[in-house]
Amino acid sequence: MRNVLTFAAILLISACRTDYDIEEVATAEFLGQDHVHADSCETCGEETTEVEHDHPEGEHVHDPAGSDRHIHEAGVRNHGTEWFFNQPWAADFIWGKMVRDSVILVLLATGLIILSGYRRKNR
Amino acid sequence: MRPVMTFALMTLRSLLRRRTIWGISIVILIALVGIGQVPGYGVSNQGRFMLDFGLFGLEIGTLLLAIGLASNIYPRDRERKTVMPIIAVPLSRGQYLMGRFVGAALVQAAAMLAGCLGLMVILMLNEHAIPPDLFPATGLLIVEGWFLLAVVFFFSFWTSPPLNAPLTILLFIVSQMSVSGFVGLLPTAPGIMRTLRLLLPHMDVFHIKDPIAHGMDVPGLYFLLAMVYGLSYMVFMLAVALAVFRKRDLK
């Protein structure tokens, strides 16, 4: 049994690599999609309340109430939302790794069932 | 296959006779009703919070159900010595495990579907829209529950029931952590922690409540892949559980 588990563990370690962690494997482009507000936004003017600007990282609308805040369109990345978008459903570049791990796990399971059955027969 | 299904239905009937399943299901429904009673204070997107808390409650419910349903099955069979006559003639050890697992999985799926319908009713009563992804999300929760059931069965073959629950809860918690977060638990041994994390499942693939609560579309392909991943891990855990069970001396 110990041999079977060791064999499974070695296979699992060598097959399922750390490249599953989105924070570690995401491209700079993916991580850089988070909106960074430029300093040069003086053109907004106090009297303009709903002005859209060409923004280097995305579009936003200023708060109609006139505060310094600005509002993004629904679904557009906003400040401090890395945790939200660094989840598997949003990171399609790891979906292939999910398939890879699924295949490895099924193969491991098949190997374990065959090996444990074989050992039980030979007891 | 037929002996397994017959044994699974026997398991289902015996589980429905227990008070545990009803107790946990009632707690889940009371929690959902409680979420529906939280005053909105005029907040326009109150439905988002209801969905968020509701799906979180269902996820915790699936963990509690897995522990409540499966942690006692094998220890009880062994204590009452019913496992020996069962696996002596009519069933192999693999068929025993599959029968018990399928019976518990059916109960778990039914409870999750009831929880999903309860959440839909609460959303409708509070005049909030029901997101179209709620049913696929419930499907993902059911698969997560089946995976947890397999984990509980695995632990039940070599630990006592009081130890089974904390071990499963611990696995549930650490499996949600990212690699960097897990290594951060013991920064002095990053190599060991990284290797340990590799052996644990990535249960963050089941996290779907955030986009649903915020009204974002989740591709159908993702639901499919996440379910395949969860089912594959479930099969692997059942294979490990079977390997342990085959090794056990029941005399």
Interface residues (C-beta under 8 A of the other chain):
Chain A: M1 V4 L5 A8 A9 L12 I13 C16 R17 T18 Y20 D21 I22 E23 E24 A74 G75 F84 Q87 P88 W89 A90 D92 W95 M98 V99 D101 S102 V103 L105 V106 L108 A109 T110 L112 I113 L115 S116 G117 R119 R120
Chain B: R93 G94 S178 V179 S180 R194 T195 R197 L198 L199 H202 D204 V205 H207 I208 D210 P211 H214 G215 M216 V218 P219 L221 Y222 L225 A226 V228 Y229 L231 S232 Y233 V235 F236 L238 A239 V240 L242 A243 V244 R246 K247
